[in-house]
Amino acid sequence: MLNKQEKRKLYCGGCEDNFYNGNNSYGIKECWNLESAKVVMKKEVHIDQVPPWKQKPIKTLSCYHRRRYVYVGPNQEY
């Protein structure tokens, strides 16, 4: 099981909420999702991509999200 520092280092880069992991001028040091986040497998699907979604799932945090992408189960194609 990863600690918060390992999760942040390995999986938070590129997430919209990584701003809250000390990457701001407001003094906010940690994203509110980090402590309870689990490492999961899911597919990253661009909002313009039409099914079927055949890409391989990625290992990421349960809370991870990027602008213009949605995240679906690792076996979901539609």
C-alpha positions as CSV (number, residue, x, y, z in Angstrom):
1,M,0.0,0.0,0.0
2,L,1.3,3.4,-1.0
3,N,1.6,6.3,1.3
4,K,0.4,9.8,0.4
5,Q,3.8,11.0,-0.8
6,E,4.2,8.0,-3.1
7,K,0.7,8.3,-4.5
8,R,1.4,12.0,-5.2
9,K,4.7,11.3,-6.9
10,L,3.5,8.4,-9.0
11,Y,0.0,9.3,-10.0
12,C,-1.0,12.9,-9.4
13,G,0.9,14.5,-12.3
14,G,-1.5,15.7,-15.0
15,C,-4.6,15.6,-12.7
16,E,-6.5,18.8,-12.6
17,D,-6.5,18.6,-8.8
18,N,-2.7,18.3,-8.6
19,F,-2.9,22.1,-8.3
20,Y,-3.9,21.5,-4.6
21,N,-0.8,19.4,-3.9
22,G,1.3,22.5,-3.1
23,N,1.3,23.7,-6.7
24,N,-0.5,26.9,-5.9
25,S,0.1,30.3,-4.3
26,Y,-2.7,29.9,-1.8
27,G,-0.8,27.8,0.7
28,I,-2.9,24.7,0.0
29,K,-0.5,21.8,0.6
30,E,-2.6,18.6,-0.2
31,C,-5.5,17.6,-2.4
32,W,-8.5,16.6,-0.4
33,N,-8.8,13.3,-2.3
34,L,-5.3,12.1,-1.8
35,E,-5.7,10.3,1.5
36,S,-8.6,8.2,0.5
37,A,-7.6,7.6,-3.1
38,K,-7.0,4.0,-4.2
39,V,-4.8,2.8,-7.1
40,V,-7.1,1.4,-9.7
41,M,-7.2,0.3,-13.4
42,K,-9.4,2.4,-15.7
43,K,-9.6,3.4,-19.3
44,E,-9.0,7.1,-20.1
45,V,-11.4,8.1,-22.9
46,H,-11.3,11.4,-24.7
47,I,-14.7,13.0,-24.9
48,D,-14.5,13.1,-28.7
49,Q,-13.6,9.4,-29.0
50,V,-16.5,7.2,-30.3
51,P,-17.0,3.6,-29.0
52,P,-15.7,1.0,-29.0
53,W,-13.0,2.0,-26.6
54,K,-10.2,-0.5,-27.3
55,Q,-7.3,1.2,-25.5
56,K,-5.6,-0.5,-22.7
57,P,-6.6,0.5,-19.1
58,I,-4.1,2.5,-17.1
59,K,-3.1,2.3,-13.5
60,T,-4.1,5.5,-11.8
61,L,-5.8,6.9,-8.7
62,S,-9.5,6.5,-8.3
63,C,-9.9,10.3,-8.1
64,Y,-7.7,11.2,-11.1
65,H,-9.2,13.3,-13.8
66,R,-8.0,15.4,-16.7
67,R,-9.9,18.1,-18.7
68,R,-11.8,16.6,-21.7
69,Y,-11.4,13.0,-20.6
70,V,-13.8,10.6,-18.8
71,Y,-12.8,7.4,-17.0
72,V,-14.5,4.1,-17.4
73,G,-14.0,0.6,-16.1
74,P,-11.1,-1.4,-17.4
75,N,-13.2,-3.7,-19.5
76,Q,-15.8,-1.2,-20.7
77,E,-16.0,-0.6,-24.5
78,Y,-19.3,1.2,-24.8
